[in-house]
Amino acid sequence: RKKILLDKVGSFVWDLCDGEHTVEDIIRELMREYKLHRREAEASLLLYLQMLSKRALIGFILPARKGGQPSAPEEAHG
């Protein structure tokens, strides 16, 4: 089992990667909490999520198809 050290912002984002919050939700929370402009929050978050995904620490839920079925596995903490 690996341990990962997260800074304050990383921990904030990690806590929101719970399968309930969308990427858009997390962007809005970052903007509110850290007084960021949308582009700053979006760029930083997307890079961070890509890094977590490459390390297999999170996954993504894609929007449901018209039939109501999700098109990818659920997002999960490591």
C-alpha positions as a printed NumPy array, in Angstrom:
array([[  0.   ,   0.   ,   0.   ],
       [  1.388,   3.37 ,  -1.045],
       [  1.057,   6.575,   0.907],
       [  0.624,   9.85 ,  -0.882],
       [  1.306,  13.202,   0.693],
       [ -1.165,  15.852,  -0.415],
       [ -1.005,  19.58 ,   0.139],
       [ -4.012,  21.548,   1.402],
       [ -5.548,  22.019,  -2.044],
       [ -4.835,  18.415,  -3.031],
       [ -6.565,  17.17 ,   0.117],
       [ -9.51 ,  19.478,  -0.566],
       [ -9.905,  18.04 ,  -4.072],
       [ -9.33 ,  14.44 ,  -2.899],
       [-12.175,  14.762,  -0.405],
       [-14.483,  15.876,  -3.219],
       [-13.537,  12.875,  -5.411],
       [-16.277,  10.826,  -3.789],
       [-18.394,   9.767,  -6.745],
       [-21.021,  12.358,  -5.808],
       [-19.303,  15.547,  -7.02 ],
       [-18.841,  16.229, -10.712],
       [-15.717,  17.83 , -12.136],
       [-17.83 ,  20.963, -12.588],
       [-18.813,  20.865,  -8.896],
       [-15.163,  20.614,  -7.878],
       [-14.205,  23.531, -10.137],
       [-16.882,  25.67 ,  -8.485],
       [-15.736,  24.626,  -5.004],
       [-12.124,  25.508,  -5.839],
       [-13.197,  28.899,  -7.149],
       [-15.205,  29.584,  -4.005],
       [-12.744,  28.238,  -1.438],
       [ -9.523,  29.615,  -2.942],
       [-10.867,  32.709,  -4.751],
       [ -9.673,  31.448,  -8.142],
       [-10.813,  32.51 , -11.576],
       [-12.546,  29.742, -13.504],
       [ -9.611,  29.185, -15.886],
       [ -7.166,  28.844, -12.974],
       [ -9.381,  26.375, -11.131],
       [-10.178,  24.388, -14.266],
       [ -6.589,  24.112, -15.521],
       [ -5.187,  23.168, -12.115],
       [ -7.932,  20.655, -11.413],
       [ -7.711,  18.927, -14.775],
       [ -3.947,  18.478, -14.478],
       [ -4.327,  17.146, -10.939],
       [ -7.111,  14.728, -11.908],
       [ -5.054,  13.465, -14.859],
       [ -2.143,  12.758, -12.513],
       [ -4.392,  10.904, -10.045],
       [ -5.949,   8.927, -12.88 ],
       [ -2.568,   7.937, -14.372],
       [ -1.603,   6.599, -10.942],
       [ -4.873,   4.636, -10.852],
       [ -6.019,   6.515,  -7.751],
       [ -9.297,   7.716,  -9.254],
       [-11.573,   6.836, -12.12 ],
       [-14.267,   8.825, -13.857],
       [-18.006,   8.397, -14.275],
       [-19.153,   9.527, -17.682],
       [-22.642,  11.019, -18.047],
       [-25.403,   8.45 , -18.425],
       [-26.471,   7.481, -21.905],
       [-30.04 ,   8.024, -23.043],
       [-31.016,   4.616, -21.635],
       [-29.944,   5.767, -18.178],
       [-26.949,   3.454, -17.932],
       [-23.588,   4.941, -16.935],
       [-20.97 ,   4.613, -19.64 ],
       [-17.955,   4.009, -17.344],
       [-17.102,   2.549, -13.92 ],
       [-17.659,   4.656, -10.826],
       [-15.081,   7.085,  -9.508],
       [-13.268,   5.627,  -6.513],
       [-10.689,   6.558,  -3.92 ],
       [ -7.504,   4.451,  -3.849]])
